Amino acid sequence: MVQDEQGRYSAVKEASYRVLDGYSRVGPAIVPQLFFFALLFTILAAFFSFEALQAQEFTMYLVAVCAVMVLVFWYETLRLWRKLAV
């Protein structure tokens, strides 16, 4: 990556496809593709957590599975964000 006078970074042509692998452009922002899945499962886990407070049948297992998925997706999302920062 090369930094210009205004402090903006641009990718070197040879490395740009490897650095930006796993990312999507949303307007002016570059976000990891797993961010969308992490956000979705975070919302689902919060919903099922509130439901588990009312009906305590099998929902605790569902909450545990969702929590694991949320942790995995956020871990992968942060790993990709760190890769972009390097």
PDB file of N, CA, C and O in Angstrom, chain B, residues numbered from 101:
ATOM      1  N   MET B 101       0.843  -1.173   0.000  1.00  0.00           N
ATOM      2  CA  MET B 101       0.000   0.000   0.000  1.00  0.00           C
ATOM      3  C   MET B 101       0.886   1.233   0.000  1.00  0.00           C
ATOM      4  O   MET B 101       1.969   1.258   0.586  1.00  0.00           O
ATOM      5  N   VAL B 102       0.384   2.253  -0.681  1.00  0.00           N
ATOM      6  CA  VAL B 102       1.111   3.502  -0.801  1.00  0.00           C
ATOM      7  C   VAL B 102       0.226   4.619  -0.268  1.00  0.00           C
ATOM      8  O   VAL B 102      -0.972   4.659  -0.548  1.00  0.00           O
ATOM      9  N   GLN B 103       0.828   5.537   0.511  1.00  0.00           N
ATOM     10  CA  GLN B 103       0.071   6.649   1.086  1.00  0.00           C
ATOM     11  C   GLN B 103       0.404   7.912   0.313  1.00  0.00           C
ATOM     12  O   GLN B 103       1.574   8.184   0.045  1.00  0.00           O
ATOM     13  N   ASP B 104      -0.635   8.705  -0.056  1.00  0.00           N
ATOM     14  CA  ASP B 104      -0.399   9.958  -0.765  1.00  0.00           C
ATOM     15  C   ASP B 104      -0.319  11.124   0.218  1.00  0.00           C
ATOM     16  O   ASP B 104      -0.329  10.924   1.432  1.00  0.00           O
ATOM     17  N   GLU B 105      -0.238  12.369  -0.331  1.00  0.00           N
ATOM     18  CA  GLU B 105      -0.063  13.562   0.512  1.00  0.00           C
ATOM     19  C   GLU B 105      -1.248  13.827   1.432  1.00  0.00           C
ATOM     20  O   GLU B 105      -1.074  14.385   2.515  1.00  0.00           O
ATOM     21  N   GLN B 106      -2.458  13.432   1.016  1.00  0.00           N
ATOM     22  CA  GLN B 106      -3.657  13.647   1.834  1.00  0.00           C
ATOM     23  C   GLN B 106      -3.861  12.560   2.874  1.00  0.00           C
ATOM     24  O   GLN B 106      -4.827  12.629   3.634  1.00  0.00           O
ATOM     25  N   GLY B 107      -2.997  11.566   2.938  1.00  0.00           N
ATOM     26  CA  GLY B 107      -3.118  10.496   3.916  1.00  0.00           C
ATOM     27  C   GLY B 107      -3.952   9.320   3.447  1.00  0.00           C
ATOM     28  O   GLY B 107      -4.218   8.405   4.227  1.00  0.00           O
ATOM     29  N   ARG B 108      -4.371   9.324   2.190  1.00  0.00           N
ATOM     30  CA  ARG B 108      -5.149   8.222   1.651  1.00  0.00           C
ATOM     31  C   ARG B 108      -4.213   7.115   1.178  1.00  0.00           C
ATOM     32  O   ARG B 108      -3.089   7.363   0.742  1.00  0.00           O
ATOM     33  N   TYR B 109      -4.714   5.890   1.280  1.00  0.00           N
ATOM     34  CA  TYR B 109      -3.935   4.740   0.859  1.00  0.00           C
ATOM     35  C   TYR B 109      -4.477   4.196  -0.454  1.00  0.00           C
ATOM     36  O   TYR B 109      -5.680   4.241  -0.714  1.00  0.00           O
ATOM     37  N   SER B 110      -3.580   3.687  -1.268  1.00  0.00           N
ATOM     38  CA  SER B 110      -3.978   2.989  -2.484  1.00  0.00           C
ATOM     39  C   SER B 110      -3.198   1.687  -2.570  1.00  0.00           C
ATOM     40  O   SER B 110      -2.047   1.603  -2.143  1.00  0.00           O
ATOM     41  N   ALA B 111      -3.844   0.684  -3.127  1.00  0.00           N
ATOM     42  CA  ALA B 111      -3.235  -0.645  -3.190  1.00  0.00           C
ATOM     43  C   ALA B 111      -2.264  -0.720  -4.362  1.00  0.00           C
ATOM     44  O   ALA B 111      -2.491  -0.142  -5.424  1.00  0.00           O
ATOM     45  N   VAL B 112      -1.201  -1.436  -4.139  1.00  0.00           N
ATOM     46  CA  VAL B 112      -0.246  -1.717  -5.205  1.00  0.00           C
ATOM     47  C   VAL B 112      -0.884  -2.753  -6.121  1.00  0.00           C
ATOM     48  O   VAL B 112      -1.536  -3.683  -5.646  1.00  0.00           O
ATOM     49  N   LYS B 113      -0.703  -2.603  -7.418  1.00  0.00           N
ATOM     50  CA  LYS B 113      -1.396  -3.437  -8.390  1.00  0.00           C
ATOM     51  C   LYS B 113      -1.152  -4.929  -8.169  1.00  0.00           C
ATOM     52  O   LYS B 113      -2.100  -5.711  -8.244  1.00  0.00           O
ATOM     53  N   GLU B 114       0.066  -5.346  -7.904  1.00  0.00           N
ATOM     54  CA  GLU B 114       0.385  -6.758  -7.764  1.00  0.00           C
ATOM     55  C   GLU B 114      -0.272  -7.403  -6.544  1.00  0.00           C
ATOM     56  O   GLU B 114      -0.588  -8.592  -6.573  1.00  0.00           O
ATOM     57  N   ALA B 115      -0.478  -6.646  -5.486  1.00  0.00           N
ATOM     58  CA  ALA B 115      -0.994  -7.208  -4.240  1.00  0.00           C
ATOM     59  C   ALA B 115      -2.474  -6.934  -4.020  1.00  0.00           C
ATOM     60  O   ALA B 115      -3.056  -7.482  -3.084  1.00  0.00           O
ATOM     61  N   SER B 116      -3.102  -6.108  -4.845  1.00  0.00           N
ATOM     62  CA  SER B 116      -4.463  -5.672  -4.554  1.00  0.00           C
ATOM     63  C   SER B 116      -5.464  -6.831  -4.551  1.00  0.00           C
ATOM     64  O   SER B 116      -6.388  -6.827  -3.738  1.00  0.00           O
ATOM     65  N   TYR B 117      -5.313  -7.798  -5.414  1.00  0.00           N
ATOM     66  CA  TYR B 117      -6.280  -8.894  -5.437  1.00  0.00           C
ATOM     67  C   TYR B 117      -6.155  -9.775  -4.205  1.00  0.00           C
ATOM     68  O   TYR B 117      -7.152 -10.352  -3.771  1.00  0.00           O
ATOM     69  N   ARG B 118      -4.967  -9.899  -3.627  1.00  0.00           N
ATOM     70  CA  ARG B 118      -4.798 -10.713  -2.423  1.00  0.00           C
ATOM     71  C   ARG B 118      -5.261  -9.966  -1.181  1.00  0.00           C
ATOM     72  O   ARG B 118      -5.861 -10.566  -0.290  1.00  0.00           O
ATOM     73  N   VAL B 119      -4.996  -8.684  -1.110  1.00  0.00           N
ATOM     74  CA  VAL B 119      -5.358  -7.889   0.066  1.00  0.00           C
ATOM     75  C   VAL B 119      -6.864  -7.730   0.176  1.00  0.00           C
ATOM     76  O   VAL B 119      -7.413  -7.789   1.277  1.00  0.00           O
ATOM     77  N   LEU B 120      -7.540  -7.529  -0.949  1.00  0.00           N
ATOM     78  CA  LEU B 120      -8.977  -7.257  -0.936  1.00  0.00           C
ATOM     79  C   LEU B 120      -9.829  -8.510  -1.113  1.00  0.00           C
ATOM     80  O   LEU B 120     -11.040  -8.414  -1.315  1.00  0.00           O
ATOM     81  N   ASP B 121      -9.216  -9.665  -1.042  1.00  0.00           N
ATOM     82  CA  ASP B 121      -9.966 -10.909  -1.139  1.00  0.00           C
ATOM     83  C   ASP B 121     -10.859 -11.052   0.088  1.00  0.00           C
ATOM     84  O   ASP B 121     -10.378 -10.952   1.216  1.00  0.00           O
ATOM     85  N   GLY B 122     -12.147 -11.284  -0.120  1.00  0.00           N
ATOM     86  CA  GLY B 122     -13.080 -11.431   0.992  1.00  0.00           C
ATOM     87  C   GLY B 122     -13.751 -10.136   1.403  1.00  0.00           C
ATOM     88  O   GLY B 122     -14.407 -10.086   2.443  1.00  0.00           O
ATOM     89  N   TYR B 123     -13.598  -9.070   0.594  1.00  0.00           N
ATOM     90  CA  TYR B 123     -14.195  -7.774   0.898  1.00  0.00           C
ATOM     91  C   TYR B 123     -15.202  -7.385  -0.171  1.00  0.00           C
ATOM     92  O   TYR B 123     -15.119  -7.846  -1.309  1.00  0.00           O
ATOM     93  N   SER B 124     -16.160  -6.531   0.199  1.00  0.00           N
ATOM     94  CA  SER B 124     -17.128  -5.978  -0.738  1.00  0.00           C
ATOM     95  C   SER B 124     -17.169  -4.469  -0.560  1.00  0.00           C
ATOM     96  O   SER B 124     -16.904  -3.957   0.527  1.00  0.00           O
ATOM     97  N   ARG B 125     -17.500  -3.767  -1.622  1.00  0.00           N
ATOM     98  CA  ARG B 125     -17.642  -2.313  -1.552  1.00  0.00           C
ATOM     99  C   ARG B 125     -19.113  -1.990  -1.342  1.00  0.00           C
ATOM    100  O   ARG B 125     -19.970  -2.425  -2.110  1.00  0.00           O
ATOM    101  N   VAL B 126     -19.398  -1.217  -0.287  1.00  0.00           N
ATOM    102  CA  VAL B 126     -20.753  -0.746   0.001  1.00  0.00           C
ATOM    103  C   VAL B 126     -20.666   0.774   0.031  1.00  0.00           C
ATOM    104  O   VAL B 126     -20.258   1.366   1.030  1.00  0.00           O
ATOM    105  N   GLY B 127     -21.052   1.389  -1.067  1.00  0.00           N
ATOM    106  CA  GLY B 127     -20.883   2.839  -1.191  1.00  0.00           C
ATOM    107  C   GLY B 127     -19.405   3.160  -1.147  1.00  0.00           C
ATOM    108  O   GLY B 127     -18.624   2.548  -1.877  1.00  0.00           O
ATOM    109  N   PRO B 128     -18.995   4.109  -0.305  1.00  0.00           N
ATOM    110  CA  PRO B 128     -17.565   4.435  -0.229  1.00  0.00           C
ATOM    111  C   PRO B 128     -16.771   3.501   0.694  1.00  0.00           C
ATOM    112  O   PRO B 128     -15.542   3.567   0.734  1.00  0.00           O
ATOM    113  N   ALA B 129     -17.458   2.649   1.422  1.00  0.00           N
ATOM    114  CA  ALA B 129     -16.792   1.793   2.412  1.00  0.00           C
ATOM    115  C   ALA B 129     -16.435   0.431   1.817  1.00  0.00           C
ATOM    116  O   ALA B 129     -17.114  -0.078   0.926  1.00  0.00           O
ATOM    117  N   ILE B 130     -15.359  -0.136   2.332  1.00  0.00           N
ATOM    118  CA  ILE B 130     -14.970  -1.504   1.995  1.00  0.00           C
ATOM    119  C   ILE B 130     -15.174  -2.331   3.254  1.00  0.00           C
ATOM    120  O   ILE B 130     -14.536  -2.087   4.278  1.00  0.00           O
ATOM    121  N   VAL B 131     -16.071  -3.314   3.173  1.00  0.00           N
ATOM    122  CA  VAL B 131     -16.411  -4.133   4.332  1.00  0.00           C
ATOM    123  C   VAL B 131     -16.149  -5.608   4.029  1.00  0.00           C
ATOM    124  O   VAL B 131     -16.304  -6.053   2.892  1.00  0.00           O
ATOM    125  N   PRO B 132     -15.746  -6.366   5.063  1.00  0.00           N
ATOM    126  CA  PRO B 132     -15.591  -7.802   4.856  1.00  0.00           C
ATOM    127  C   PRO B 132     -16.928  -8.441   4.502  1.00  0.00           C
ATOM    128  O   PRO B 132     -17.973  -8.038   5.014  1.00  0.00           O
ATOM    129  N   GLN B 133     -16.891  -9.436   3.628  1.00  0.00           N
ATOM    130  CA  GLN B 133     -18.120 -10.102   3.221  1.00  0.00           C
ATOM    131  C   GLN B 133     -18.785 -10.808   4.398  1.00  0.00           C
ATOM    132  O   GLN B 133     -20.012 -10.911   4.437  1.00  0.00           O
ATOM    133  N   LEU B 134     -18.010 -11.290   5.345  1.00  0.00           N
ATOM    134  CA  LEU B 134     -18.583 -11.965   6.502  1.00  0.00           C
ATOM    135  C   LEU B 134     -19.269 -11.005   7.471  1.00  0.00           C
ATOM    136  O   LEU B 134     -19.986 -11.448   8.368  1.00  0.00           O
ATOM    137  N   PHE B 135     -19.064  -9.711   7.306  1.00  0.00           N
ATOM    138  CA  PHE B 135     -19.715  -8.722   8.159  1.00  0.00           C
ATOM    139  C   PHE B 135     -21.230  -8.861   8.090  1.00  0.00           C
ATOM    140  O   PHE B 135     -21.911  -8.758   9.110  1.00  0.00           O
ATOM    141  N   PHE B 136     -21.762  -9.096   6.889  1.00  0.00           N
ATOM    142  CA  PHE B 136     -23.206  -9.207   6.719  1.00  0.00           C
ATOM    143  C   PHE B 136     -23.756 -10.426   7.458  1.00  0.00           C
ATOM    144  O   PHE B 136     -24.815 -10.348   8.080  1.00  0.00           O
ATOM    145  N   PHE B 137     -23.044 -11.549   7.394  1.00  0.00           N
ATOM    146  CA  PHE B 137     -23.466 -12.739   8.130  1.00  0.00           C
ATOM    147  C   PHE B 137     -23.344 -12.526   9.638  1.00  0.00           C
ATOM    148  O   PHE B 137     -24.209 -12.953  10.403  1.00  0.00           O
ATOM    149  N   ALA B 138     -22.277 -11.871  10.057  1.00  0.00           N
ATOM    150  CA  ALA B 138     -22.102 -11.587  11.483  1.00  0.00           C
ATOM    151  C   ALA B 138     -23.235 -10.704  11.999  1.00  0.00           C
ATOM    152  O   ALA B 138     -23.764 -10.941  13.085  1.00  0.00           O
ATOM    153  N   LEU B 139     -23.601  -9.703  11.236  1.00  0.00           N
ATOM    154  CA  LEU B 139     -24.689  -8.820  11.632  1.00  0.00           C
ATOM    155  C   LEU B 139     -26.012  -9.576  11.688  1.00  0.00           C
ATOM    156  O   LEU B 139     -26.780  -9.403  12.635  1.00  0.00           O
ATOM    157  N   LEU B 140     -26.287 -10.403  10.698  1.00  0.00           N
ATOM    158  CA  LEU B 140     -27.512 -11.188  10.673  1.00  0.00           C
ATOM    159  C   LEU B 140     -27.611 -12.116  11.881  1.00  0.00           C
ATOM    160  O   LEU B 140     -28.643 -12.154  12.551  1.00  0.00           O
ATOM    161  N   PHE B 141     -26.545 -12.862  12.161  1.00  0.00           N
ATOM    162  CA  PHE B 141     -26.605 -13.797  13.274  1.00  0.00           C
ATOM    163  C   PHE B 141     -26.589 -13.094  14.623  1.00  0.00           C
ATOM    164  O   PHE B 141     -27.091 -13.649  15.600  1.00  0.00           O
ATOM    165  N   THR B 142     -26.035 -11.902  14.708  1.00  0.00           N
ATOM    166  CA  THR B 142     -26.120 -11.124  15.944  1.00  0.00           C
ATOM    167  C   THR B 142     -27.566 -10.742  16.227  1.00  0.00           C
ATOM    168  O   THR B 142     -28.031 -10.850  17.361  1.00  0.00           O
ATOM    169  N   ILE B 143     -28.269 -10.299  15.203  1.00  0.00           N
ATOM    170  CA  ILE B 143     -29.680  -9.945  15.361  1.00  0.00           C
ATOM    171  C   ILE B 143     -30.502 -11.173  15.738  1.00  0.00           C
ATOM    172  O   ILE B 143     -31.346 -11.105  16.631  1.00  0.00           O
ATOM    173  N   LEU B 144     -30.256 -12.302  15.057  1.00  0.00           N
ATOM    174  CA  LEU B 144     -30.993 -13.529  15.378  1.00  0.00           C
ATOM    175  C   LEU B 144     -30.714 -14.005  16.802  1.00  0.00           C
ATOM    176  O   LEU B 144     -31.633 -14.426  17.504  1.00  0.00           O
ATOM    177  N   ALA B 145     -29.473 -13.943  17.225  1.00  0.00           N
ATOM    178  CA  ALA B 145     -29.137 -14.379  18.583  1.00  0.00           C
ATOM    179  C   ALA B 145     -29.824 -13.492  19.620  1.00  0.00           C
ATOM    180  O   ALA B 145     -30.308 -13.993  20.635  1.00  0.00           O
ATOM    181  N   ALA B 146     -29.871 -12.186  19.377  1.00  0.00           N
ATOM    182  CA  ALA B 146     -30.558 -11.284  20.309  1.00  0.00           C
ATOM    183  C   ALA B 146     -32.055 -11.609  20.361  1.00  0.00           C
ATOM    184  O   ALA B 146     -32.648 -11.620  21.439  1.00  0.00           O
ATOM    185  N   PHE B 147     -32.662 -11.872  19.208  1.00  0.00           N
ATOM    186  CA  PHE B 147     -34.084 -12.214  19.164  1.00  0.00           C
ATOM    187  C   PHE B 147     -34.363 -13.499  19.937  1.00  0.00           C
ATOM    188  O   PHE B 147     -35.277 -13.547  20.761  1.00  0.00           O
ATOM    189  N   PHE B 148     -33.570 -14.547  19.670  1.00  0.00           N
ATOM    190  CA  PHE B 148     -33.798 -15.815  20.354  1.00  0.00           C
ATOM    191  C   PHE B 148     -33.483 -15.730  21.848  1.00  0.00           C
ATOM    192  O   PHE B 148     -34.053 -16.474  22.647  1.00  0.00           O
ATOM    193  N   SER B 149     -32.595 -14.842  22.217  1.00  0.00           N
ATOM    194  CA  SER B 149     -32.309 -14.645  23.643  1.00  0.00           C
ATOM    195  C   SER B 149     -33.535 -14.083  24.353  1.00  0.00           C
ATOM    196  O   SER B 149     -33.881 -14.528  25.448  1.00  0.00           O
ATOM    197  N   PHE B 150     -34.192 -13.106  23.733  1.00  0.00           N
ATOM    198  CA  PHE B 150     -35.405 -12.556  24.334  1.00  0.00           C
ATOM    199  C   PHE B 150     -36.523 -13.598  24.361  1.00  0.00           C
ATOM    200  O   PHE B 150     -37.294 -13.650  25.319  1.00  0.00           O
ATOM    201  N   GLU B 151     -36.617 -14.419  23.331  1.00  0.00           N
ATOM    202  CA  GLU B 151     -37.627 -15.473  23.304  1.00  0.00           C
ATOM    203  C   GLU B 151     -37.350 -16.526  24.380  1.00  0.00           C
ATOM    204  O   GLU B 151     -38.286 -17.089  24.950  1.00  0.00           O
ATOM    205  N   ALA B 152     -36.094 -16.791  24.656  1.00  0.00           N
ATOM    206  CA  ALA B 152     -35.736 -17.795  25.664  1.00  0.00           C
ATOM    207  C   ALA B 152     -36.161 -17.357  27.066  1.00  0.00           C
ATOM    208  O   ALA B 152     -36.394 -18.198  27.934  1.00  0.00           O
ATOM    209  N   LEU B 153     -36.259 -16.077  27.285  1.00  0.00           N
ATOM    210  CA  LEU B 153     -36.721 -15.589  28.580  1.00  0.00           C
ATOM    211  C   LEU B 153     -38.196 -15.909  28.812  1.00  0.00           C
ATOM    212  O   LEU B 153     -38.629 -16.049  29.956  1.00  0.00           O
ATOM    213  N   GLN B 154     -38.969 -16.024  27.729  1.00  0.00           N
ATOM    214  CA  GLN B 154     -40.402 -16.283  27.858  1.00  0.00           C
ATOM    215  C   GLN B 154     -40.731 -17.772  27.801  1.00  0.00           C
ATOM    216  O   GLN B 154     -41.542 -18.251  28.594  1.00  0.00           O
ATOM    217  N   ALA B 155     -40.118 -18.509  26.881  1.00  0.00           N
ATOM    218  CA  ALA B 155     -40.392 -19.944  26.720  1.00  0.00           C
ATOM    219  C   ALA B 155     -39.078 -20.700  26.832  1.00  0.00           C
ATOM    220  O   ALA B 155     -38.226 -20.609  25.949  1.00  0.00           O
ATOM    221  N   GLN B 156     -38.916 -21.439  27.911  1.00  0.00           N
ATOM    222  CA  GLN B 156     -37.634 -22.072  28.192  1.00  0.00           C
ATOM    223  C   GLN B 156     -37.625 -23.554  27.835  1.00  0.00           C
ATOM    224  O   GLN B 156     -37.179 -24.368  28.643  1.00  0.00           O
ATOM    225  N   GLU B 157     -38.098 -23.923  26.666  1.00  0.00           N
ATOM    226  CA  GLU B 157     -38.122 -25.329  26.281  1.00  0.00           C
ATOM    227  C   GLU B 157     -36.798 -25.721  25.627  1.00  0.00           C
ATOM    228  O   GLU B 157     -35.890 -26.192  26.313  1.00  0.00           O
ATOM    229  N   PHE B 158     -36.678 -25.538  24.340  1.00  0.00           N
ATOM    230  CA  PHE B 158     -35.470 -25.910  23.629  1.00  0.00           C
ATOM    231  C   PHE B 158     -34.667 -24.699  23.187  1.00  0.00           C
ATOM    232  O   PHE B 158     -33.617 -24.841  22.560  1.00  0.00           O
ATOM    233  N   THR B 159     -35.150 -23.525  23.509  1.00  0.00           N
ATOM    234  CA  THR B 159     -34.522 -22.308  22.988  1.00  0.00           C
ATOM    235  C   THR B 159     -33.127 -22.053  23.538  1.00  0.00           C
ATOM    236  O   THR B 159     -32.340 -21.341  22.913  1.00  0.00           O
ATOM    237  N   MET B 160     -32.808 -22.618  24.691  1.00  0.00           N
ATOM    238  CA  MET B 160     -31.454 -22.408  25.230  1.00  0.00           C
ATOM    239  C   MET B 160     -30.407 -23.046  24.317  1.00  0.00           C
ATOM    240  O   MET B 160     -29.314 -22.504  24.155  1.00  0.00           O
ATOM    241  N   TYR B 161     -30.733 -24.183  23.724  1.00  0.00           N
ATOM    242  CA  TYR B 161     -29.805 -24.797  22.776  1.00  0.00           C
ATOM    243  C   TYR B 161     -29.649 -23.930  21.531  1.00  0.00           C
ATOM    244  O   TYR B 161     -28.554 -23.783  20.990  1.00  0.00           O
ATOM    245  N   LEU B 162     -30.756 -23.368  21.097  1.00  0.00           N
ATOM    246  CA  LEU B 162     -30.731 -22.503  19.933  1.00  0.00           C
ATOM    247  C   LEU B 162     -29.888 -21.255  20.198  1.00  0.00           C
ATOM    248  O   LEU B 162     -29.141 -20.804  19.329  1.00  0.00           O
ATOM    249  N   VAL B 163     -30.014 -20.712  21.385  1.00  0.00           N
ATOM    250  CA  VAL B 163     -29.221 -19.540  21.754  1.00  0.00           C
ATOM    251  C   VAL B 163     -27.742 -19.900  21.798  1.00  0.00           C
ATOM    252  O   VAL B 163     -26.905 -19.116  21.350  1.00  0.00           O
ATOM    253  N   ALA B 164     -27.408 -21.070  22.330  1.00  0.00           N
ATOM    254  CA  ALA B 164     -26.008 -21.486  22.394  1.00  0.00           C
ATOM    255  C   ALA B 164     -25.417 -21.652  21.000  1.00  0.00           C
ATOM    256  O   ALA B 164     -24.290 -21.225  20.747  1.00  0.00           O
ATOM    257  N   VAL B 165     -26.164 -22.266  20.103  1.00  0.00           N
ATOM    258  CA  VAL B 165     -25.683 -22.437  18.726  1.00  0.00           C
ATOM    259  C   VAL B 165     -25.504 -21.082  18.050  1.00  0.00           C
ATOM    260  O   VAL B 165     -24.503 -20.852  17.372  1.00  0.00           O
ATOM    261  N   CYS B 166     -26.462 -20.194  18.233  1.00  0.00           N
ATOM    262  CA  CYS B 166     -26.355 -18.856  17.648  1.00  0.00           C
ATOM    263  C   CYS B 166     -25.170 -18.087  18.221  1.00  0.00           C
ATOM    264  O   CYS B 166     -24.489 -17.367  17.490  1.00  0.00           O
ATOM    265  N   ALA B 167     -24.920 -18.230  19.508  1.00  0.00           N
ATOM    266  CA  ALA B 167     -23.788 -17.540  20.126  1.00  0.00           C
ATOM    267  C   ALA B 167     -22.469 -18.012  19.529  1.00  0.00           C
ATOM    268  O   ALA B 167     -21.573 -17.206  19.280  1.00  0.00           O
ATOM    269  N   VAL B 168     -22.349 -19.304  19.301  1.00  0.00           N
ATOM    270  CA  VAL B 168     -21.129 -19.833  18.683  1.00  0.00           C
ATOM    271  C   VAL B 168     -20.975 -19.285  17.269  1.00  0.00           C
ATOM    272  O   VAL B 168     -19.879 -18.892  16.870  1.00  0.00           O
ATOM    273  N   MET B 169     -22.062 -19.256  16.515  1.00  0.00           N
ATOM    274  CA  MET B 169     -22.000 -18.714  15.154  1.00  0.00           C
ATOM    275  C   MET B 169     -21.606 -17.243  15.164  1.00  0.00           C
ATOM    276  O   MET B 169     -20.799 -16.808  14.342  1.00  0.00           O
ATOM    277  N   VAL B 170     -22.167 -16.486  16.079  1.00  0.00           N
ATOM    278  CA  VAL B 170     -21.837 -15.066  16.169  1.00  0.00           C
ATOM    279  C   VAL B 170     -20.357 -14.894  16.466  1.00  0.00           C
ATOM    280  O   VAL B 170     -19.698 -14.067  15.834  1.00  0.00           O
ATOM    281  N   LEU B 171     -19.824 -15.646  17.403  1.00  0.00           N
ATOM    282  CA  LEU B 171     -18.402 -15.545  17.734  1.00  0.00           C
ATOM    283  C   LEU B 171     -17.519 -15.895  16.542  1.00  0.00           C
ATOM    284  O   LEU B 171     -16.529 -15.211  16.281  1.00  0.00           O
ATOM    285  N   VAL B 172     -17.861 -16.937  15.829  1.00  0.00           N
ATOM    286  CA  VAL B 172     -17.065 -17.340  14.670  1.00  0.00           C
ATOM    287  C   VAL B 172     -17.106 -16.276  13.581  1.00  0.00           C
ATOM    288  O   VAL B 172     -16.068 -15.916  13.026  1.00  0.00           O
ATOM    289  N   PHE B 173     -18.290 -15.775  13.273  1.00  0.00           N
ATOM    290  CA  PHE B 173     -18.395 -14.770  12.225  1.00  0.00           C
ATOM    291  C   PHE B 173     -17.688 -13.475  12.604  1.00  0.00           C
ATOM    292  O   PHE B 173     -17.022 -12.877  11.760  1.00  0.00           O
ATOM    293  N   TRP B 174     -17.815 -13.025  13.853  1.00  0.00           N
ATOM    294  CA  TRP B 174     -17.115 -11.800  14.259  1.00  0.00           C
ATOM    295  C   TRP B 174     -15.602 -12.009  14.259  1.00  0.00           C
ATOM    296  O   TRP B 174     -14.853 -11.098  13.907  1.00  0.00           O
ATOM    297  N   TYR B 175     -15.150 -13.197  14.650  1.00  0.00           N
ATOM    298  CA  TYR B 175     -13.717 -13.489  14.610  1.00  0.00           C
ATOM    299  C   TYR B 175     -13.191 -13.388  13.180  1.00  0.00           C
ATOM    300  O   TYR B 175     -12.159 -12.760  12.940  1.00  0.00           O
ATOM    301  N   GLU B 176     -13.892 -13.999  12.238  1.00  0.00           N
ATOM    302  CA  GLU B 176     -13.460 -13.966  10.836  1.00  0.00           C
ATOM    303  C   GLU B 176     -13.544 -12.554  10.261  1.00  0.00           C
ATOM    304  O   GLU B 176     -12.678 -12.147   9.487  1.00  0.00           O
ATOM    305  N   THR B 177     -14.577 -11.809  10.634  1.00  0.00           N
ATOM    306  CA  THR B 177     -14.711 -10.432  10.164  1.00  0.00           C
ATOM    307  C   THR B 177     -13.562  -9.568  10.667  1.00  0.00           C
ATOM    308  O   THR B 177     -12.965  -8.822   9.890  1.00  0.00           O
ATOM    309  N   LEU B 178     -13.247  -9.656  11.946  1.00  0.00           N
ATOM    310  CA  LEU B 178     -12.143  -8.866  12.504  1.00  0.00           C
ATOM    311  C   LEU B 178     -10.798  -9.291  11.929  1.00  0.00           C
ATOM    312  O   LEU B 178      -9.915  -8.456  11.733  1.00  0.00           O
ATOM    313  N   ARG B 179     -10.634 -10.586  11.656  1.00  0.00           N
ATOM    314  CA  ARG B 179      -9.396 -11.079  11.056  1.00  0.00           C
ATOM    315  C   ARG B 179      -9.197 -10.469   9.670  1.00  0.00           C
ATOM    316  O   ARG B 179      -8.085 -10.076   9.317  1.00  0.00           O
ATOM    317  N   LEU B 180     -10.270 -10.389   8.886  1.00  0.00           N
ATOM    318  CA  LEU B 180     -10.169  -9.782   7.569  1.00  0.00           C
ATOM    319  C   LEU B 180      -9.930  -8.280   7.644  1.00  0.00           C
ATOM    320  O   LEU B 180      -9.178  -7.741   6.831  1.00  0.00           O
ATOM    321  N   TRP B 181     -10.556  -7.585   8.609  1.00  0.00           N
ATOM    322  CA  TRP B 181     -10.323  -6.158   8.778  1.00  0.00           C
ATOM    323  C   TRP B 181      -8.870  -5.890   9.140  1.00  0.00           C
ATOM    324  O   TRP B 181      -8.271  -4.943   8.630  1.00  0.00           O
ATOM    325  N   ARG B 182      -8.296  -6.712  10.014  1.00  0.00           N
ATOM    326  CA  ARG B 182      -6.882  -6.556  10.365  1.00  0.00           C
ATOM    327  C   ARG B 182      -5.992  -6.789   9.163  1.00  0.00           C
ATOM    328  O   ARG B 182      -4.970  -6.122   9.004  1.00  0.00           O
ATOM    329  N   LYS B 183      -6.373  -7.735   8.312  1.00  0.00           N
ATOM    330  CA  LYS B 183      -5.589  -8.021   7.104  1.00  0.00           C
ATOM    331  C   LYS B 183      -5.558  -6.805   6.186  1.00  0.00           C
ATOM    332  O   LYS B 183      -4.537  -6.532   5.555  1.00  0.00           O
ATOM    333  N   LEU B 184      -6.680  -6.066   6.104  1.00  0.00           N
ATOM    334  CA  LEU B 184      -6.741  -4.865   5.281  1.00  0.00           C
ATOM    335  C   LEU B 184      -5.868  -3.767   5.868  1.00  0.00           C
ATOM    336  O   LEU B 184      -5.258  -3.005   5.117  1.00  0.00           O
ATOM    337  N   ALA B 185      -5.792  -3.667   7.185  1.00  0.00           N
ATOM    338  CA  ALA B 185      -5.028  -2.601   7.838  1.00  0.00           C
ATOM    339  C   ALA B 185      -3.521  -2.779   7.698  1.00  0.00           C
ATOM    340  O   ALA B 185      -2.772  -1.812   7.847  1.00  0.00           O
ATOM    341  N   VAL B 186      -3.068  -3.984   7.418  1.00  0.00           N
ATOM    342  CA  VAL B 186      -1.614  -4.245   7.339  1.00  0.00           C
ATOM    343  C   VAL B 186      -1.032  -3.707   6.088  1.00  0.00           C
ATOM    344  O   VAL B 186       0.171  -3.838   5.860  1.00  0.00           O
TER     345      VAL B 186
END
